[in-house]
Amino acid sequence: MQLSDRMTGGAIATLGAMAFFYGSQLPPVPGQQVGPSAFPMVVGGGLVLCGVLIAMGVGRHFEEVAEADVASHSAPELLEPLPAWRNWLALLPPALMIFYALVSEPLGFLLTSAIIVLVGALAFGARLKLAVPVAIVGPFVINFIFLKLLRVPLPGGLLPFPW
């Protein structure tokens, strides 16, 4: 089943508008210019913008050119059909989010997010020599951003952030 770009873009824009609205309802932190409402409002605004652009069909031309380029360089009889198990990969991101919700407190953010990045990258076709460094470095960078810039501590668990 394929959804039209208007439906997909509308759903993304609606999700972004809801994130923006509910983020704006968060109370400010006394003495700070940037409070907990900033992050959901920025993400919500970005989702609204991207959703509207998708619904309007911006960028569709690039997809058509890329598909035509691929079709011109490959014969249809040489293309292998995707295995049936690849259809289930759409359920992996929600499953990884549920995994994070269940184990982030006992394991901690660093270990949990490293597992999530590694499993997600390998499942979607990344090479091991690229997936492992990203799974090791990425969680430290994200934790640093949350801890130092946003001042939001993430769960320490078994391996707390070193500084």
Sequence and secondary structure as in RCSB ss.txt:
>XXXX:A:sequence
MQLSDRMTGGAIATLGAMAFFYGSQLPPVPGQQVGPSAFPMVVGGGLVLCGVLIAMGVGRHFEEVAEADVASHSA
PELLEPLPAWRNWLALLPPALMIFYALVSEPLGFLLTSAIIVLVGALAFGARLKLAVPVAIVGPFVINFIFLKLL
RVPLPGGLLPFPW
>XXXX:A:secstr
    HHHHHHHHHHHHHHHHHHHHTS   TT SS TTHHHHHHHHHHHHHHHHHHHTTTHHHHHHHHHHHHHHS 
GGG     GGGGGGGGHHHHHHHHHHHHHHHH HHHHHHHHHHHHHHHTT  HHHHHHHHHHHHHHHHHIIIIIS
      TTS    
